[in-house]
Amino acid sequence: MRNLLKNIILISALLVSSLVVQAQNIAVKGEKVYTMEGKYLENGVVLIKDGKVEKTGVNLSIPSNYEVYSAKVVTPGFIDAHSVVGLAGIFNQKHDQDQLEDSSPIQPELRAIDAYNAREALVVFLREMGITTVHTGHGPGALMSGKTMIVKTVGDTAEEAVIKEEAMIAMTIGSMVASKFKSPGTRSKGIAMLRETFVKAQAYQEKMKNKDESKRPERNLKNEAVSKLLSGELTALVTAQTSRDIITALRLAEEFKFKMILDGGAEVYNVLDEIKKAGIPVIIHPTMMRTNGDSQHASFETAGKVANFGIPMAFQSGFEGYVPKTRVITFEAAIAVANGLDYDKAMSALTIDAAKILGIDNRVGSLKAGKDADIVLYDGDPFEYTSHVEKVIVNGKVVSEKRK
């Protein structure tokens, strides 16, 4: 009897395993397929096997054991290049707002993974809208608010969702900082505080090189985090909106030789030459952001001006201070296209360009053989407001079939 039960369990396990493998064999057919590896395919096919893109092309032979889905338009999963989703929750109440710790303006040691809620309703909302990868974490408002992370919009835990546990250190330069903390009260004080932080980290780095371990300083999480920035292990995500603050950020990066990505950039159109010369990519502010404070001169046309100038660019949902606490980057890109941004450049900014800026293009951003099978099926143009997401596939599995 015991052997019979063992055999039944073994057979059941084999059947389940077979079904799982079969479920990962998918063929997606689209009237337009944006592979982001060249011109879109007309009447294209994407074959998916074991969670990865197996092959793309036209007139591909589809094996009989592949589940077939069809759509008018097929794209890679879109990438939200900067968000606070998973730390900022849908209820907009103190218990689900972990994106900014206001006890100190400089806290680079804070880790997004320690606060990320993979089951947050806003994560599900974005996934159903075709956003499959999000760069999220501590938000703007502090000189150094903490470390960011990159996740897929699936999984029940941060560990299941994570692509990159530590991606960048979020920084802010501008009047927003003074409005949230007693000190710094001015821009110059804020930069002085940052410079002092960098100098201390440099000294810490040197002392940690001592071959005599007994003479090394005690472990300091703040200095460790900044040291990773100075050594190039981490990148600075610097939120700066005005042209003077953008130039200050460039000056600081040049002085301490750290890698930087400009975030926001409401007035970046005034300093395009300087940005391009510095080789700094831009995660542009949400096209429809509220224009007040340092962002009062933001424009619907900024994304087009940045892209047309040849500066690498991606879209973001950013920090949304009102319910439901997030934006959808597809809509932000669509408005940018209506105001001067080339259609293909917008599609790239949502996919392969965002992946390159975030350093994850080996896994996502295009439908190249071997990459993660993150794919979205639409019933029309993704940038047309009346179009809908029909299916979302992440890691080769259908994770949403709600028509949104």
N, C-alpha and C positions, 0 to 999 in steps of 0.2 A: 504493500500500500504506500509505504514511504517513497519507494523508488518511482511508483506511478505518479505521485505528486511532484517529485523532482522533475520527471520528464514533462509533465504538463506545464510546470513553471518555465522550464527551459524552452519548450516550443512556443509558449506565449511570448517570452522575451524575444525570441528570434523573429516572431511575427511583428511585434511592435517595432523592433529595430529595422525590419524590412520596410515597414510603412513609413518610418521617419526618413530613411534614405530616399524612398520614392517621393515623399513629399518635398524633398529638396531638389528634385529634378523638375525644373520649370522652364517653359518656353514662353517668352513675352513677345507678342507681335504688335507692331505699331505702324500706323500710317506715316508717322514721323517718329524716328528714334534718335534722340540726341545722345550720342555716345560720348561727346566731348573729346573725341580722339580724331577730329576732322569734321567735315560737313555732315549734317544730319543724314540719316538713312531714310529713303522713301520706301515704305513697306518693308521695314527692317524687322529683324528677329534677334532676340537676346536669349541665349541658352544659359541656364543656371544649373550648376551641379555642386552638391555638397557645400552650399553657402557662398560659392564664388561664381563670378562670371566665367563661363566656359568658352563662349564664342559669340561674336556679333557679326551680322552680315545680312544680305538679302538672299532670298530663295534658299535659305538653309533647310536642310533635311531635319525634321523634328522626330526624334525617336518616339516610338509608340508609348513608352512608359513615362513620358513627360506630360505634366499638367500644362494646358495651353490657356493663356489669358491674352485678350486683345484689347487695344485701346487706340484712340485717335493719336495721342501724343504720349511718348515714353521718355522719361528723363532719369538721370541719376538722382538719388536722394539729395535734396538740397541741404546746404550746410549753413547754419546760423553761426557766423564768425565771432559774435560776442553777445552773450546773454547773461542773465542771472537766474534763469529758470532752474528749478531744482533746489535753489537756496531761497529764492523768493517764491512764495506760494500763492495760490489762487484766492485765498480768503483776505489777503491784505491786512492781516492782524499780526500782533507782535509775535505770536507763537510760530508763525510760518514766514517770518521775514528775517533771514539770516545773512543777507547779502552784504550788510555793512555793519561792522562792529565799531561803535562810536566812543569807546573808552579811551582810544588813543589814535592819533592821526597816522602813526607809522607802525604797522603790524604785518610785515611781510611773511612772518612765520605761520600765519593762519592758512589752513589747507581746505580747499573747497570740498575735497572728498569726505572730510569729517562732518560736513553739513548737508551734503547732497542727498536729496530724497528722490530716488528713482521712480517711486510710485506717485509722485506729485501729479495732480490732474493737469497742470499746465504742460508737463512733459508729454502726456498722452495727447493733449490738444494739438501740440506742435507736430507730433508724429502723424496724426490723422490728417494734417494739412500738408504732408509731404516733406517735413523737415526730419531728416534721419540722423543728422549729426549736429551737435551743439557744443560750442566752446563757451563754457559757463564758469561761474565762480563768484568771487567777491567783486562787488561792483564799484563804480566810480563814487568819489566823494571824499576819500582820504588820500593823503600823500602816498601811502602804500597800504592798500586795504587787505592784501592777502594774495594767495596763489590761486590760479585758475586751473581748470581741468577740461579735457575733451571727452565727450561721451556720445554713445549712440542713444537714441530715444527709445530704448527697449531695456528689458531686464527689471528684476525686482529689487536689486541691490546696486549700489555704486560699483561694486566689483564686477558685476555682470555687464554693466553699461560702459565701463571706462575704456577709452582708447589710449589716453595719456593722462596719468595721474597728476603730474605737475607739468603745466604747460608754460605759464607766464606769471609774472608778478604784476598785479593791477595797480597802476599809479594814476594820480590825478594832479594836474597843474591848472590853477585858475581860481576864481572867486568862490566856486562851489565848496572848496575846502574850508575857507574862512566862515562860511555860513553854517557849517556843521560842527566846528570845533572851536574852543576858546582860543587855542593857539595852533597853527599860525593865524595871525590876524591880517597879514598882507602877503602878497605874492613873494616878495623878496625874503621874508621870514621863512616861508614854506620851502623855498629853494635852498636856503641856508641849512634848514633842518635835514633836507635830503642829502646835501653835500656832506654834512657831518655824519650821517648814517653810512654813506659810501666810504668815507675816510676810516671810520671805525671798522668796517668790514674788511677793508684793505689791510689794516693792521692785524686783524684777527687771522686773515689768510696767511700772512707772513709768519706769525707766531705758531700757527698750526703746522708749518713746514719743519719745525724744530725736530731733529732726529731723536732728541731726548724727550720722550713722552711726558716725563715728570715736569718738564718746563713748558708744556703746552697749556694754553688757557682752558678753563672749564668750558664745557659745551654751552654754546649760546645759540638758541634757535633763530633769533633775529639775524645775527651775523652769518649764520650758516645759509639762510635764505638769500641774503644780499650777496654773499660770496658766490653762490650759484649763478646769480645775475652777472657778476663781474667776470666770472670765468667762462661765460657763454653757455652754460648748461641750461639756463632759463633766459627768457626774453622779457623785456619790459613792455607791457601794454599800457601806453600812456594816453590817458584821456585828456585832450587839450582842445578847446574850441576856438579861441580867438587866435588871430595870426601872431600876436606877441607871445602868447603862451606856447604856441607850436614852435616858434623859433627858440624859446627858452628850453623846451624839451630837447630839441636838436643840439643845443649848446651843451646841455648836461650829458647827453649820450656821447658826444664827442669828447668831453673832458674825462669821463670815466670808462669810455670804450665798451659800452654795453650795447647789445642788440636791442632794437626798438621797433615797435609797430605803433603807428599813430592811430588812436581811436577817437571817433567823433569828427573833429576837423570841420566845424561849422564854417570857418573862414579859410579853409585850406586853399581855396581858389586864389587867395592873395599871395600865397607862398609856394606855388607849384614848382617853380625853379629850384627853390631850396630843398624841397622834399625829394624831387627827382635826383638832384645832385647827391643827396645823402643816401639815396638808395633805400628809402623807407617806404614800406607798403602802408596802405590806409584801409582801415575798417571803417567805412564811411558811416556817418550818423544816419539813423532811420530817415528816409526821405520826408516822411510826414511828421517828424518830431515837432513838439511844441517849441515855438521860438520865443525864448525868454532868457534873461540873464546872459551868460557867456554865449549862449546859442541863438541870440536874437537875430543874427545875420545868416542863419542857415537858409539854404535855398533848395528848391526842387531840382535845380540844374547842377548842383555840386557834383553828383556822381558822374554825370556826363562829362563835365570838365576834367575831373580827375582821370577818368578812363581814356579820354581823348588825348590827354597829355602823356599817355604811356606809363602811368604810375600803377603798379599792381593794386587791385582794390577788391574788397569783399563787402557783402551786406551784413547788417546786424539788426537784431531786434532791440538790443540795448537794454537799458533799465527803464521800465514803464512804471511811473509813480502812481498810476491809477488802476483800479480793477478793469480788466482781468490780469493785469500785471505783465503782459507780454504782447508783442506785435508779431506779425507774420511776415517774414522777409520777402515772400513772393509778392505780396501787395506793395511793399516798399520798392522793390525792383520794378514793378509794373509802372508805378508813378514816375520813377526815374526814366524809364523808357519813353513815357509820354512827354518828358521834358528834356530830351536831347541825348539820352544814353542809347547807344547802338544796341539793338536787340541781342545780337550774338554776344556782345561784351557783357550784357546783363546776365545772360545764361551762364557765361563763364565765371562771372563774379559769384554766382550762387553755387558753383560746383567746383571745377578744377582749379580756378584761381584761389578760391577760399581754401581749398585743400593744400595748395602749395604754400600759401601764407602761413597756415597753421602747422605745416610740416607733416601732413598726414596723407599726401597724395600717392604714397605707395599702397594705400588701402582703399581710399574713397575719392570721390570727385569726378570719376569717369567710368564708363562701362568697358573697361579694358580687361581682357582675359587675365584671370588671376586675382583681380581686385574683389573686394567684398561686394556681394550682390545686393546693393541698396538701390532700389528702383521704384519709381512712382509712375502710375498710370493715370492719365487724364482723359476726360471726354472732350477736350478742346485745348486751345492755347492756354498754357499755364499763367500767362500774364493778362488774360481776359477775365474780368471779374465774374462773368457768368459761367466760367468753366468750373469743373468739379474734379476733385481727387476721387478716383474710383477704387484704387487699390494701392497699398504701400507694402513693399517687400524690403525687409532688413535682414542682412546676413542670410539671404536665400530663403527666407520664410515669410509668408504672407502674415503681416501683423495688423493690418487694418483693411476692412472691406466696406467701411462706412462711406457713403457718398457725401463728401463735404464741400 
